[in-house]
Amino acid sequence: MDTSNHNMANLFMQLGLDNSDEDIKRFISKHRLSDDIELVDAPFWNQAQRHFLKESFRQDADWVMTIDELNTQLRK
């Protein structure tokens, strides 16, 4: 059973990215997505990150709400 806290900092850690509040803000400001690109198809993910995102959606994993939040932030 996964009992981790599924917040943005832990999502970034799961993705192998720096996960301080400042790192997350910097990542979001540098990686903007247009509406015609699916989050999992964004060019800035590596293969492992893309796989994690796809599998999370496929399995409707606990991470999905946080991934959706990231998706929204990348499009603002």
Contacts in CASP RR format, 6 or more apart in sequence:
PFRMAT RR
TARGET T0000
AUTHOR 0000-0000-0000
METHOD contacts of the structure
MODEL  1
MDTSNHNMANLFMQLGLDNSDEDIKRFISKHRLSDDIELVDAPFWNQAQR
HFLKESFRQDADWVMTIDELNTQLRK
2 62 0 8 1.000
4 10 0 8 1.000
6 62 0 8 1.000
6 63 0 8 1.000
6 65 0 8 1.000
6 66 0 8 1.000
7 66 0 8 1.000
8 19 0 8 1.000
8 24 0 8 1.000
8 66 0 8 1.000
8 69 0 8 1.000
8 70 0 8 1.000
9 19 0 8 1.000
9 20 0 8 1.000
9 21 0 8 1.000
9 24 0 8 1.000
10 19 0 8 1.000
10 66 0 8 1.000
11 19 0 8 1.000
11 63 0 8 1.000
11 66 0 8 1.000
11 67 0 8 1.000
11 70 0 8 1.000
12 18 0 8 1.000
12 19 0 8 1.000
12 23 0 8 1.000
12 24 0 8 1.000
12 27 0 8 1.000
13 19 0 8 1.000
14 52 0 8 1.000
14 63 0 8 1.000
15 49 0 8 1.000
15 52 0 8 1.000
16 49 0 8 1.000
17 23 0 8 1.000
17 27 0 8 1.000
18 27 0 8 1.000
28 70 0 8 1.000
28 73 0 8 1.000
28 74 0 8 1.000
31 42 0 8 1.000
31 44 0 8 1.000
31 74 0 8 1.000
32 74 0 8 1.000
32 75 0 8 1.000
33 39 0 8 1.000
33 42 0 8 1.000
33 71 0 8 1.000
33 74 0 8 1.000
33 75 0 8 1.000
34 75 0 8 1.000
35 75 0 8 1.000
39 53 0 8 1.000
39 67 0 8 1.000
39 70 0 8 1.000
39 71 0 8 1.000
39 74 0 8 1.000
40 50 0 8 1.000
40 53 0 8 1.000
40 54 0 8 1.000
40 57 0 8 1.000
41 50 0 8 1.000
42 74 0 8 1.000
45 53 0 8 1.000
53 67 0 8 1.000
55 61 0 8 1.000
56 63 0 8 1.000
56 64 0 8 1.000
56 67 0 8 1.000
57 64 0 8 1.000
57 67 0 8 1.000
END
